[in-house]
């Protein structure tokens, strides 16, 4: 009886920890932090204060795969001191990938 329960639990585990792109969209659009932009210190900057959609779709974009997107999201998280948890970095990565990059998840 315990083995079927274990198998079911293991089968459903990936879904329990899947990144949430909708949550990532909220984090991307609503997280505020301090940043100097065009010589002016802003304390209500958001990701879209620096990034525009064409940054993610241009031919020479920096991310070449899903892991690359994750790396850049984490780099911004650290540089801007947004204090996102790893799961939130995953969520923002999933959002950007869903909306712009369209890379297969790794």
Secondary structure, DSSP 8 states (H G I E B T S, - for coil): -HHHHHHHHHHHHHHHT---HHHHHHHHHH--EEEEETTEEEEEE-HHHH--HHHHHSTT-S--SHHHHHHHHHHHHHHTT----HHHHHHHHHHHIIIII-----
